[in-house]
Amino acid sequence: MAETDESEALRLLETAVVSMGGQRRTGQHEMTRQVADAIEAGRHLLVQAGTGTGKSLAYLIPLIVHAQNSDKPALVSTATLALQSQIVGRDLPRLLKSLEPELDRPIDIALLKGRGNYVCKHKTDGGFPEEDDQESLFLMGEDAAVTHPSPSTGPGTALGREVVRLREWAAETETGDRDELRPGVSNKAWRQVSVTAMECLGAQKCPVAQECFSEQARADAADADIVITNHAMLAISAFEGLAVLPDYEVVVIDEAHELQDRVTGAVTGELSASLITAAASSMRKHTNASVEALSAAGRYFENSITGIPSGLMSAGLNEEQEQALSLVREACRVALSDSKQEAGGTPDGGKQTARSRVAAILELCERIINATNAGEVVWATRASTFSPGVGYSAPDESQPAILHVAPLSVAGKLRSGLFEDHTVILTSATLAIGAEFGPVAGGLGLAGPGAPSWTGADVGSPFNYPQQGVLYVAGHLPAPGRHDNAAQLEELELLLKASGGGALGLFSSRRAAEEAAELLRRKVDFPILCQGESTMAALIEQFGAEPDTCLFGTLSLWQGVDVPGNSCRLVTIDKIPFPRPDDPLTTARTRAVAKAGGNGFMGVAATQAAVKLAQGAGRLIRSDDDRGVVAILDSRLATARYGGFLRAALPPFWSTTDRDTVLGVLKRLATSDET
């Protein structure tokens, strides 16, 4: 049977490639074979496929073969909305059209997101009264503006006009999916027409449940053959056991190098005194419950964390903090008990929202109190301010503290909630460091006693990296400092002038990118764009359209730029992308690895840096015709003991540390017809 399904997948691949006018790629063929075999055998697979392999086709075809013989949908999970949209809007429709004559029956696809991505019909109909501390934007229609004039919230304001448009769109849309709204709206406006999972009345209580876009999306997913979703939904399913996904057998996790961080982010909670105050205010307005105890407990909690330093709370909670959290927890329980919905009562959106806020605080108190025993980490942060040209300031220690709680490791939950009962295919262009999948697999629950078995496969890349690209490591530069990076900027200036622009500058911080852009604009005669000056989509579009324009930015550009051709002939990286040394979760995970006898730095910080470095360097070669240079201005890659480990994750470019050689290469690229 395995051989039959594998053969069928490969046959359909050949048909699709011919039908869509593509060309046969060895790596794509091998990946299709590996995925088909893993699905049929029920075996977990980690498959690294370099840029240009065509990996979406390579895993979608085996899923189609599987779907024809299964009564359960298969899932595809992505980290980014861009890839999600690409699969649903382009890859799958084109593929299914090309294969239509070869399939036994039509294949149904569905897109499933979290509830907050869909407009709430009950809320737009006025079913959720607004809070005193929120602007009543969605009620400010054209008629309302006459009888309820408001200089700050009426449709005459940009925000008010957004909400008027949202209400009109909600009456017309067939899906209610925010991503189908063009042009988009601000997050503040969207909050007026959407609900969180906890705020939702639920299908049994909501008076417009039959019209609910979120419920319809779930119903469509349950009936579909292939469902496209995201890593956050996988996290909720694995960690909380909620039925947010249809019952499935097989899942392909694309952009799998992001899974650990996305899952961690999805289950990280935060608690502050202001959240407790807002919850108490909401309960006071929408229920008959007494909230004096909750308000008093919130003040006690605020006093207990006043003055604590930002960062990891290594010693755990002190007696006062634990007592304060216990008081908040008990006050939440009383408030929830006193505000229960009467049997047969009319559903009340305001009451539901109020109760959901209190329930969320109750859960956070439980998690923070029990963090040590539950394998979770607690840390404190404070707000930072952002100034144009300066960037984010250091946290203001005079501001109120916010407590955060997150799992020390997501491995155990992923093992039990994801890998135990499903066949999982993980794929990315950066899953292995050198030939080793172990460092990434370990963070996902695939290492250690009791770990499920898996196989790893690297199907390579269609690109000839040694002939298409040069890796330049500026080993002569001083190691980057936190404040004095003059030598790096001088080196960057030389590189930009030699290439005549066409550079993607990847920086370790927003401030570093902005400072470099400001300085170098005075020294070069070609445009330099900088992240934050326009939307990301607009910046990338302009960068791709203008061969001599440069684009500077930080983390989102390390993974979000796909610009083939001569517009991106130079990629520069100012620093090895290690996690911040003061990042509490990284610190805790590093200590945990060291305590278990491992090398905490290599197991956590260096592994994360290697994957991100490979992602950044991967922006250079995006097609068979691309040529260029990746220049890393951090000498530690050449001089530090861990340099070899990091370089092993990079594409196999021809490498050098000689500046003159690289400047010569860039000058030839700038004048070559090939660029």
Secondary structure, 3 states (H helix, E strand, C coil): CHHHHHHHHHHHHHHHHHHCCCCCCHHHHHHHHHHHHHHHHCCEEEEECCCCCCHHHHHHHHHHHHHCCCCCCEEEEECCHHHHHHHHHHHHHHHHHHHHHHCCCCCCEEECCCHHHECCHHHHCCCCCCCCCCCCCCCCCHHHHHHCCCCCCCCCCHHHHHHHHHHHHHCCCCCCEHHHCCCCCCHHHHHCCCCCCCCCCCCCCCCCHHHCHHHHHHHHHHHCCEEEEEHHHHHHHHHHCCCCCCCCCEEEECCHHHHHHHHHHHCCEEECHHHHHHHHHHHHHHCCCCCHHHHHHHHHHHHHHCCCCCEECCCCCCHHHHHHHHHHHHHHHHHHHHCCCCCCCCCCHHHHHHHHHHHHHHHHHHHHHCHHHHCEEEEEECCCCEECCCEECCCCCCCCCEEEEEECCCHHHHHHHHHCCCEEEEEECCCCECCECHHHHHHCCCCCCCCCCEEEEECCCCCCHHHHEEEEECCCCCCCCCCCCHHHHHHHHHHHHHHCCCEEEECCCHHHHHHHHHHHCCCCCCCEEECCCCCHHHHHHHHHHCCCCEEEECHHHHHHCCCCCHHHCEEEECCCCCCCCCCHHHHHHHHHHHHCCCCHHHHHHHHHHHHHHHHHHCCCCCCCCCCEEEEECCCHHHHCCCHHHHHCCCCCCEEECCHHHHHHHHHHHHHCCCC
